[in-house]
Amino acid sequence: MTAKDRLTEVHQLMENLKQDYPSEINSFLGFMGKAEGNPALSAAQKELINVALSVAAQCQWCIALHTKNALEAGASRDEIMSAGFMAVIMHGGPALMYLVPLSKALDEFLPENAHG
């Protein structure tokens, strides 16, 4: 399964939850919007944190989502990989293995040989 496939699944899940469980998902999305709205960190910095947490949590759907969001917010491949390594420092060997889907997501979402 590709990172793009995982993003499709995330979007479909959100649509299903909005239809079937609007109160619960809207409460979560409201909290998320408030937390993300704080201007103390840039959008790219927030997404880099989310990338690291996604790797540490070993969530391939989260990795796909936040890798794409980090790139869209202006983070570079090297910054995203650095965030992944920060997760490895805190979470150890299992997080290291989740640099595989992180690298694959970057390869999918970035043009060939884009580094920096």
C-alpha positions as CSV (number, residue, x, y, z in Angstrom):
1,M,0.0,0.0,0.0
2,T,1.4,3.4,-0.9
3,A,1.4,6.6,1.1
4,K,-1.2,8.0,-1.3
5,D,-3.4,5.0,-0.7
6,R,-3.2,5.6,3.0
7,L,-4.2,9.3,2.5
8,T,-7.2,8.1,0.5
9,E,-8.1,5.8,3.4
10,V,-7.7,8.7,5.9
11,H,-10.0,11.0,3.9
12,Q,-12.6,8.2,3.5
13,L,-12.5,7.5,7.2
14,M,-13.0,11.2,8.0
15,E,-16.0,11.4,5.6
16,N,-17.5,8.3,7.1
17,L,-17.1,9.6,10.6
18,K,-18.6,12.9,9.7
19,Q,-21.6,11.1,8.4
20,D,-22.0,8.4,11.1
21,Y,-20.5,10.1,14.2
22,P,-20.6,13.9,13.6
23,S,-20.6,14.9,17.2
24,E,-17.5,12.9,18.1
25,I,-15.5,13.8,15.0
26,N,-16.4,17.4,15.0
27,S,-15.4,17.7,18.7
28,F,-12.0,16.2,17.8
29,L,-11.6,18.4,14.7
30,G,-12.6,21.5,16.7
31,F,-9.9,20.7,19.3
32,M,-7.4,20.0,16.6
33,G,-8.1,23.3,14.9
34,K,-7.6,25.2,18.1
35,A,-4.4,23.4,18.9
36,E,-3.0,23.9,15.4
37,G,-4.2,27.6,15.4
38,N,-1.7,28.7,18.0
39,P,0.8,31.0,16.2
40,A,3.8,30.2,18.4
41,L,5.1,27.6,15.9
42,S,5.0,27.8,12.1
43,A,2.9,25.3,10.2
44,A,6.0,23.6,9.0
45,Q,7.4,23.3,12.6
46,K,4.0,21.8,13.8
47,E,4.0,19.3,10.9
48,L,7.6,18.3,11.7
49,I,6.6,17.6,15.2
50,N,3.6,15.6,13.9
51,V,6.0,13.6,11.6
52,A,8.2,12.7,14.6
53,L,5.2,11.7,16.7
54,S,3.8,9.7,13.8
55,V,7.0,7.7,13.5
56,A,7.2,7.2,17.3
57,A,3.5,6.1,17.3
58,Q,4.2,3.7,14.4
59,C,1.2,5.0,12.5
60,Q,1.7,4.7,8.7
61,W,-1.5,6.7,8.0
62,C,-0.2,9.5,10.2
63,I,3.2,9.3,8.5
64,A,1.6,9.7,5.1
65,L,-0.6,12.6,6.2
66,H,1.9,14.6,8.1
67,T,4.7,14.0,5.6
68,K,2.5,15.5,2.8
69,N,1.4,18.3,5.1
70,A,5.0,19.1,6.1
71,L,6.1,19.3,2.5
72,E,3.1,21.5,1.6
73,A,4.1,23.7,4.6
74,G,7.5,24.2,3.1
75,A,9.6,21.6,5.1
76,S,12.4,20.0,3.2
77,R,13.1,16.3,2.8
78,D,16.1,16.6,5.1
79,E,14.0,18.4,7.8
80,I,11.4,15.7,7.6
81,M,14.0,12.9,7.9
82,S,15.6,14.8,10.8
83,A,12.2,14.8,12.5
84,G,12.0,11.1,11.9
85,F,15.4,10.6,13.5
86,M,14.3,12.6,16.6
87,A,11.5,10.0,17.0
88,V,14.1,7.3,16.8
89,I,16.2,9.0,19.6
90,M,13.1,9.0,21.8
91,H,11.5,5.7,20.8
92,G,14.4,3.5,19.7
93,G,14.7,0.6,17.2
94,P,11.0,0.2,16.5
95,A,10.7,3.8,15.4
96,L,13.8,3.3,13.2
97,M,11.9,0.8,11.2
98,Y,9.2,3.4,10.6
99,L,11.7,5.5,8.7
100,V,10.9,3.0,5.9
101,P,7.3,4.3,5.3
102,L,8.6,7.8,6.0
103,S,11.2,7.5,3.2
104,K,8.7,5.9,0.9
105,A,6.2,8.7,1.5
106,L,8.9,11.3,0.7
107,D,9.8,9.5,-2.4
108,E,6.1,9.5,-3.5
109,F,5.4,13.1,-2.7
110,L,8.7,14.7,-3.8
111,P,10.2,14.9,-7.3
112,E,13.1,12.5,-7.9
113,N,16.3,13.5,-6.2
114,A,14.8,16.4,-4.3
115,H,17.0,16.9,-1.2
116,G,17.5,19.9,1.0
